[in-house]
Amino acid sequence: MPCRLLASTAVALVLALTGLLAVGHGQSLTGEYKVGVLEPLTGPLASEGKRHLEGYEIVRDMINERGGVMGKKLVFAVADAPDPTAAATEANRLITREGVKIITGTFSSRLCGAASEAAARHNVIYWETSCVDPRFNKRGLKNVFRTEIDATGFGWYNIEFIAKHLAPRFNLRPNQLKIAFLSEDSSYGQGVTEAARQRAKGEFGMQELGAEYYSFTAINDFTPIIVKFKQLNPDIVHHIGYTNDAPLFWRQAREQNFLFKALVHAGATGYGSPDFGKALGSDANGVFALLEPGPGFRMEALRPEGQKLEREFREAVQKKTGSYPLGGHQLAGGGLWVLKLVLDRAKSDDIEKFRSAVMSLDMPVGSSINGWGVKFAENGQNANERVQHYMLQWQGGQLVTVWPEEFSTLRAKWIPLGSWDQRK
Amino acid sequence: MDPARLLGPAEIDVLAQLGVATVLLGGIYALIAVGLTLIFGIMRVVNFAHGEFLMLGMYLAFWAFTLWSLDPYFVLVVSVPVFLLVGLASYALIMRGVIHASHNVQIFTTVGLSTALQNVALVLWTGDYRVVRPWHSFVVLRVGGIAFNLSQVVAFVIALALTIMLFAFMKWTHTGRVMRATAQDREAATLMGIDTDLVYRLTWAIGIACVGAAGVLVAPLYSVYPTAGLQFVLLSYVVVVLGGLGDMVGALLGSLIVAAVEVAGSYYFGTAWKEVLYFVLFIAVLVFRPAGLFGQRGAETLGA
């Protein structure tokens, strides 16, 4: 009995203290405003989901220090969505039991569709910060918004980089470039690759030598593709890879002494994942991956308000995790900050008022976290040109920011890529 | 196509490289398939958890390399007794209870075991993609215009040796004869005084030891993660069906055929087609030669 008494006293004490702290933090805040956060916290996507949640929590605290949302303290109702079924049921639970009017999440393209459908049925706002499925905004739903670009935006940026940065450095015109496309065949890989192929051909007249798709769950050998590509002799290999196949392709390309001028990837999987560097060490050198800004990011290039925000965000991430912000932190954190801006403007979670606030936001690149700007289209998608993305390159075991050059202190190396043993 | 171009030195190099790729990839598939065909042939159990035992072997190689810098080839020697024990334990705890049950029950049991093992790996070691990079995984042998990865060559040689050893064991040892007798007619074998439970236990343990060793050998070539087994396991069913149930040499030849279809299909038609091609082959074999390309007619019903 004394034991239980002690325990309940301790609990009461903790509750009282946290209550006090909360009051001390945001004196002017009256009441709480609850937002539903849906992330895969268990299952195969758990590590990404947890990183996203961490990003949300860091920016939530930043928001509360600056007066919360609509004068209230921002709090989360967190739910676990390891798969699409759970995403839908948990979205329902957040709406009916927790009474939230806004749900945000979900990292994966597998989850955002199901979760946002559920939200749409209840006329609840669905604020996506990271899934990149191009279909997300093409369902005519009035309640869905996405702060991150979609997979087609990744393809758009990759070709932008190839045409405007790589081509001049090879002393070639964009229409002289020969590209071979290789991609895993999920909606992500296909979305990026199809968008890149269209823009490369349509806008810049680049020469497509071939396009190969494969399933990343069933690829055990890239030799036949590499042998084929070697005969085609491309300048650029545009490869959207997943986590197990990207190191396999790179290792086998080295074995086969497959030489090309550059390899360009997009996204946090495959070549964009820290696992790639771990797998290949300095052999990873030279690969490009389109991502959020990493080491070398020149914050001075942002607008003053963006700089201040970015610094504060980076310090908070450093303090909480001991590391440089990772992609998950940046997508979730950057997206939540835009939600705050919308709520400040709408002063309501009524869907009509919220929607018109979203549409009226117009901020240039460099205004917010990650150097992002804001300009939403009617379908609820933030514009490619505003959601600034950055080309990172593997250099000495690290992914560093190299493009756009005004945003980076570091420069792309190994252009064109030399022989395999000369990339140290 | 102009025949002179077809036979130019560049084309010969391409064909030779594709041939080498086929043989080396076939070696990996054979390594994984021999254990499956053994269990399949003798116990008549489709082990859907086969890929997960492969994954456990990969993790064994990973942790031994990461924690104690042990080379996978040394771990290979240790892995055989370790996985014999894993096999004996999993038989005693799980398979023993369902070995006389219907095929459906066995399928549900091994599928359940597969998912359970994946999730155990996920909980224990997270979903991260790990890599094992011993010195030999970087060594590339070059002969003319053709490249061979040393780890892959070793895996192929061991696959070949393992197949021959298992084949000899089944054919010429007393235990092997007992195992074959059990496979042919369980009841008659029991009447002859054979302890069929012991035979099943042994078969299961040897099968698991083979796939565990295969996991150790493929770890330097592929990423290690909880669902790594799924990458190979579907293929090994194709191999086993092609080769004929329980036929070791058939498994080796089946592996080479699947690898050839995969490599040639990827090169000539595009990678997207490779699964279509070998599953068409798989279905064709089931329809026209249900005992497998090299299996004895009627073998699929033996011991049922």
Interface residues (C-beta under 8 A of the other chain):
Chain A: G43 P44 L45 A46 S47 D185 E212 Y213 Y214 S215 T217 A218 I219 N220 D221 T223 P224 I225 V227 K228 Q231 T243 N244 P247 L248 Q252 R254 E255 Q256 N257 S273 D275 K278 A279 G281
Chain B: A10 V14 Q17 L18 A21 L25 I28 L122 T126 G127 D128 Y129 R130 V131 R133 V140 A147 N149 Y222 S223 Y225 P226 T227 A228 L230 Q231 F232 L234 L235 A259 E262 V263 A264 S266 Y267 G270 T271 A272 K274 E275
